[in-house]
């Protein structure tokens, strides 16, 4: 089945790119076995952060639906999404994303980022049902990107389009509640790192109960929101090993790339030990 490659004729804002990507994901659910590619040049300067990345208070920050690192972008940078409807693991999606990213940037990828000084690139991945989502932000030229896509995807059909993004969807990516996740620093912290990726946990106690808890970092997961919702289940509970055991059981069911599942479980145990020590 041919891969549909939509190339936008004009520059648009990052959130408008996200809104159109969301529209493509919705359409792709109806086409098992299909692949959509979307490429547009960006209109403004800003910075793109992964789904779990801690908000740093900067203006013109855009949070992706995929995990991964932060990258500063400028006018005429490229936003590229690669969407596929098929059954596969997040590990396979990550391998494919690294293959594309290495080809486009011409160098190794570390922690989701190109290590090149000139060819900037960051990638994010997730899965939504059977839809794999790869987002790439780069300053490389269109010809190199086309070459890398067509070298690794069979039967690519290009189509020039004029994106008219849905205003409601575009505006939703500008909501403060979406962008500013993780902007708090709590008293108790635990972290783990792996080859440029990392995970951080932060918690606050109120009368021996967990009042607030956060998971932030540079990693990938599927389902995308599950790491956040799993950890939030601790809020309002006493510091008890049983509750933490339940959270670890949920984490084990999540597909995780970048950071290892064992790293996350270790950090959860470390956080528990710090909390229990503080109330004894």
N, C-alpha and C positions, 0 to 999 in steps of 0.2 A: 504494500500500500504506500503511495507517495507521501512524503513528509511535506506538509504545507508550510512554506517559509514566508511569513508576512513581514515586509520591510516598510516601515513608516516613511512617508515622503518628507515630513517636517519634524523639527525638534519639538519635543513636549517635555513637561515637567516630570519629575520622578514619580510623584503620586499618580499622575495620569497614566504613566507606563504601568504602574501597579494595577490600576483600575482595569485597563484593557487586558492585562494578563489574567486577572480574575475572571473576566468575561470569557476568555479563551478556555480557561480551566472548566468553567461551567459547560461550554459547548463540547469539550473533549470527553466529558462523562458519557455522552451519547454515541461515541465513536471508539469502541474497543479496538485495540491494535494500532491506533493512529498516533501520529506525532505532529505536534505544532511547534514551529519556531517563530519567535517574534523578536524583531530588532528595531530599535529606534535610537536616534541621537537625543541627548538630553539638552534641555533648554537653559537651565540655570546651574549655578554652583551649589554644592551642599555636601552632606555626608550620609552615607548609607550604612545602617547598622543591622546586624542579625537579630532574629526574633528574641534571643535571650540576652543580647548585649546590654550592658548597663548604660542607661542614658546619662550623658555627661553634661547636659545643660546647654549644649551648643544650638545655635539657631540653624534653621534649614536642615534639621535632622529628619531622615526618613527611615522608619523601621520596616524591614522586609518580613514576608511571611515565612521565609527560610531562615535557618540559623546561620551561624558563621561570623566572620570578623567585620570590622569597620573599614570603610574606605572613603577617603575624600574624593569627590568627583567635581568636574568643572564642565562648563559649556562645551558641547560637542563630544563628551564622553558617550560611550555606547552602553545601553541597557539591552541585554540579550536574555531571553528566556527559552528554555528547551523543555517542552511538555510532552509526556508520553503516557498513553493509557495501556498499561500491561502489568501483569503480575510479576513483580521482582522485589528483591530486598533493597533496603536502603544502602547496604554495602555496595551492591551493584550500581546503584545510582551515583554513589560517591566516586566509584572507580571511573565511571563515564564522565562525571563532572571534572575530575582531575585530568583525564585525558584531553578533554576539550580545552581546559584552562592552560595546560602545559603547551599545547599546540598554539593557542592564540597568543600567549605571552612569550613563547620561545624559551622558557626557563622553568626550573622546578617550582613547585607550589609548596609553601610551608604555612601551616595554620590557616589554610584557605586563601592565602595571599600569594601573588607572584613576588619572587625575590628580586626581580629586575628593577633597576633604578629608573628605567625609561618606560618600559611597557607595564603600566599599572593594571592590576586585575585583582578582583576578589570574587569568590563564588559562594553561593548558598544553595542548600538542597533541603528537600523534605518530600514526603509522600502524603497525599490526601486521598484516602481510599486507594484505588489502583493508579491514580494519577501521580507520576513522578514529576517533581518541579525542580529545575535547575535555573538559578538566576546568576548571571555574570555581569559585572560592571567593569568596564575596561576602557583604556584610551587607545587601543590598537585600531588599525585602519580596517575599513570594511572588506577590502579584498582578502586580507589575511584571515578574517573571521569567516568569510564565505568558504575559503579554501579548507579551513579546519572542519567546518560543518559538513561540507560535501565529501571530504575524505573519510569521514567516520559515520555518515548517515547515507543510506542508499536512496536514490530516486528523490532528490530534493526539488520541489517545484516552487520557484519564487513568484511572489505576487506583491506588487507595489500597492500600498493602501494609504488612506488618509484617516488616521485615527481620530475619532470623535469620542473621547472618553465619557463614561457615565459620571455626571457631576456628583451624585450621591456617593458612589463608590470612591471617586477621587477625593472627596472631602473627608471620607471616613479615615483615610490614611494620614490625615492632618490632625486628627483628634489628639488632644494632649494626653488623654488616658491611654492611647495606643503608643504614642511616641515615648512618653516619659517613664515607662516601666523600669523598675530597678534603680530609681534615683535616690533611694534611701540608704543610709549606712546605719546598721544596727550593732548592738554591743557584742554579740557573739558571732564569730565567723569561722568558716572552714573552707578550704580550697584544695584543688588538685590540678595538676598540669600534665600534658602529654603532647610533645612535638608541636608546640605553637598553639595548641588548643587548651582550654581550661574551663573549670566549673567553680563557681563560688556559691556558698550558702551563707545567709545572714539572718539572724533571728533576734527577737526582742521578747523579754519575759515581762509578765504582769502578774504578780502574786502567784508565782510558781506555775503559771499557765503560759503557753506560747501565744503571745499577743500578735506578733507579726513574723513572717518568714518569707524569704526570697531565694530564688535560684537564678543566677545570672551567669553569663560566660560566653565563650566562643566554642560552640559545638553544634552538631546537627541531630535532629530527632524526628521520629514519626510514630504516632500522629504528632503534629507540630506543637500543639498546646499542652500535650499530656505531661511533660516535665513540670510545667508551671502549675497546672491544676492538681497534680499529685502532691506536690509540696505544700500547696495552700491548704490541703486537707488537715495539716497539722495545726493550723490556727484555731485557737479556742480550746485546745486539748492540754491536759497536764503533761509534764515531762515524764513520759512513761515508755518503757522499752517496747511495749506491745504496739503502741501507735507507730513508733519508728519502724518496727518490723513490718507493719502493714504498708508503710510507704515504700520500703525497700522491695516488697513483693510487687508493688505497682511499677516501680522503676524497672524491674527485671523484664517486664512485659513490653517495654518500649524499645523500639529499634534506635540505637544511638551510634553515631559515627563521630570521628574526631577525637573526642575524649572517650575513654573506655568505660563501660558500665561498672567495672570493678572500681575505677577511680571515683565514680559518683557514690557508690555504696560505701566506700571508705570515708568519704567526706561526710556522708550522713551520720555514720558511726562517730566520727570525730566531733561533729556538732552536738550529737546527743551527749557524749562524754563531757563536753564543756558545759552544757546546760545543766546536767545532773550534778556536776561538781559545784556549780554556783549556788545550788539551793540546799546543799547538805551542810 
